Amino acid sequence: MRRINNILEETPEISNQTDNPFMGVIKGQVDLKRVTFHYPKEKVPALNTISLSIDAGKTAAIVGGVGSGKSTLLQILPRLIETERNMVQIDGIPIHDRDLNHLRASIGFVTQEAHIFSDTIVNNIIFGREGVSEDHMKRILEISQLSADINAFPEGIHSVLGERGITLSGGQRQRLTIARALIADPPILILDDALSQVDTRTEAAILQGILEMRQGKTNIIVSHRLSTIRRANIIFVLKDGQLAEQGVHTALLKAKNEYARLYRRQQLSEELESF
């Protein structure tokens, strides 16, 4: 009991920084202003003076090589890691002035690592939420490409999963966590390489469904498969913690810089894998 109480009495390092935090509705405008971030004991910054804007209701893609700073940038938005005040704003209000719980509840965040509980499929998806209609659940399962997989289980959506989702494949676990994020339909959805374990065709179908469902809401997508993010309204290219380029797919290819180099390398890799 003492050990449990020690945990319960811990004060989180990240918490509300004002006595009267803003609780207003989030529309999804994201602005970063010269964001710089160092991990402890690291001399080189993970992010170096990055400034960018994502309009509310638009889809943005973030690409770059390993270690370019993509995941670090995304973790800053829901304050999973801290930046200095006023560097990051949502709808023109610094994230440090917003209520932390409300901020995080307004952002659906799906990472590459899928966290599955030893419970039924439906309980893993709704995650304690109430009032989810059958039609809404059916639509979410179709978008996340889970319908056929679930029908193969003896008890369908009420089948119990093993610890950490051991009864599911890696791709199924990722698609289930995407369904969990979509069920709440948050103002901002972040997919941090969340489809790395599904094939290219399935990834494209899922992203197509997400964009159709979430028209008018903000989506931020990281994917190593550049061919699947062509429809993004804007693409940001990171390199060594800095913003190297930004623009739409066709313009970035014509520029023949970092994005075009990454795209050509990926095309070559896919061609070699097809042999």
N, C-alpha and C positions, 0 to 999 in steps of 0.2 A: 504493500500500500504506500509506503514511503517513496518507493521508486516511481510509482504511478503518479503520486502527488507532485514529485519533482518535475515530471514532464508536464503535467497540467498547469503548473505554476510558472513555467518558462514564459518569458516575454519574447515574442517574435522580434527579430532584428528589423524587419520591415513592417511598418504599421502606419496608421493615419498620422499625418504630420500637422494637422490643424484641428482645433477644437470643434470647428463647424464645417466638416468636409462637404463638398458639393455632391449632391445626389441626383442631379438632373439626368434626363434621358440621354443616352449616347447615340449619336447619329452615325459616327464612324470616320470623321475627318481626322487624319493622322499627320502630324507634323513633327519632324526631327530637326533640331537646330544645333548644328556643330556638335553632335554627340561624340564624346570621347570616353572610352571605358578601358580601364586596366584591370586585369585579374591580379590578385595578390601575388607578390613576388615576381611578377612578369615585367620586364623592362619595356617590351614592345607592346603598344596598346592593341587590344583586340578590335577596337573601333577607333578610328582617327578622324575627328572633325567631319562627321557625316551629316549632311543636310538633305532632306527629301520630304516630299509631300505626297499623300495619297488622298484623293478626294473621296468624300463619303459616297458610298454606293458603288464604288469602282473596284475592279480586281487588279491587284498588283502582284507581280512575280519577282522574287529575289533569287538571283543565281550567282554562282561563283564557285571556285575550287574549294577543296577541303582546307579549313582553317582561314577562310576569307572573312568570317565574322557574321555569317547569316544567322545562325542560331542565337548568338549573343544579342544581335539586334532585335530579334523577335522576343526574347525573354525580357527585354527592357520594357516592352509595352504594358504587360500586366504587372510590372514591378516584381518579377521573380528575381531580378538583380537590380541594383540601384544605380541611378545616374544623378547628376546634380540637378537641382530644381530648375525648371523652365526649359530644360533641353528637349523634353518630350511633351507634346500637347495633344489632347484629343478633343476635337470640336473647339479648339482655341483655348482650352483650359488645361493648365499643367497637371499631369497625372498625379503629382504630389498633393494637389488641392482637392482631388476627388476621393470619395470614400473608397477605401481599398477593396472591401467586399463587393461593393456595387461595380467597381471597375472590373474585377476579375469575373464577376457573374455575367458581364456584358461581352466577354471575350471567350470564344470557343477556341481552345488551344489543343491541337493534336500533334504529338511528337512522333518520332520514329519508333520509340519504345512504347509498346501497348501494355497497359495495365488492366488485367482481367481478374475478376474475383470469382471465387468458388461459389457460384450462384447460378440462377437460370439466365438464359440469354436475354430475356426481356428485362430482367432486373439489372443486368449489366448495362443495358442500353439506357433505360429510363433513369437509373442512378438516383433513386429516391424521389424523382419528380412525380407529381400527381396530375391527373386530368389529361393524360396523353390519349388522344382518340385513336381508335383502331385504324381509321383512314390515314391519319398522320403517320402512325407507325408503319403502315404498309408502304406509304410513299418513301419514307426514310430507308426502309429495307431495300426497296427497288433502286434508289439512288446510290446506295452504298454497295450495290451488287451482292447482297446477302440473301436474297429471297430463295434462290435455288439451293444454296448451301444449307439454310435452315430447314427447308422441306426434307432434306436428306436425314435429319436427326429424328430419332424415334418419337419424341414428344414435341417436335417443332420448336417454336420459340420458347417453350416452357422447359426445354431440356436443360439439365444442370451441367455446367462446365466444370472441368477439373481445376485444381489449384493453378493459378496463373494462366488459365486457358490452355492447359496442356493438351486438351482434346482438339484444339484448333490448330490449323497451320499458321505460319507467320503472316501470310496475306489475309487470312480470315480474321486474325486478331486485330490487324491494322484497320480493316474495314469495319469491324465492330466498334472500335473507338471513334471512327469517323461518324458512324451512326449515332453514337452517344453525344457527340458535339452538335450534330445537325438537329437532334430531337428538340433542343432548346431554341434553335434558330436565333443565335445571338447577333447583335448588331455588327460585331467584328468576328470573323472566323480566320484562324491562323492554322495553316497546314505546313508543319516543318518536316519536309521529306516524309510525310505520313503514308506514302504509298510505295515505299522503296521495295517492298516484298511482293508486289503484285505485278503482273505482266503489263506491257505497254498499252495493249488494247483495253484492258480493264481499267487502268489508270485514266485513260482518255475518256472512257464512258462515265466514270465516277465524276471527274471534273466537269464534264458536259452537264451532268445532272445537277451538280452543285451550283453551277453558274445559272442554270435555268431556274432552279428553285429560289436562289438568293439574289435575284435581280433587285437592284436598289439597296443592297447591303454590301458592306465592305469585306473583301476577301483578300488575304495575303498568303501567297503560296510559294513554298520553296520546293523545287523538284530538280533532280539531277538529269531528268529527261527533258531536255529543252524543247523537244518536238511537241510536248503536251501543254506548253504554256503559251502557245502562239496567240491565244485569244485574250490574254491579259491586256488590260487597258494601258498599262505601263510596266516596263521591266527595268529593274535596278540591278546593275552588275557590280558586285563587290570583288575587290582584289586586295589582299594583304590589309584588310581592315578599312579600306577606303572605298568610296564610291567612284568606280572607274568610268561607268557609262550609265545612261538611262534613255529610254525611248521605247518605241514599239518594235516588234519582232523584225519586220521587213527593213526598217531604217537602221537597226543595229547590225543586221547582216550586211547591208550596203556600206556601212562605215568601216568594215573589215578590221575591227579592233578586237578587244578581249572577248566580247560575246560571240563574234564570228569564229574566233579561234576555238572557243569551247564547243560551239555547235559543230564545227568540222571534225573535231576530235571525237565527239560523241557519235557522229554519223559513221566514222571509220570503225569505231568500236562495235557498233551495231552490225555493220557489214561483216566484220570478222566473226562475230558470234553466230551469224546466220549460216556460216559454212559448216 
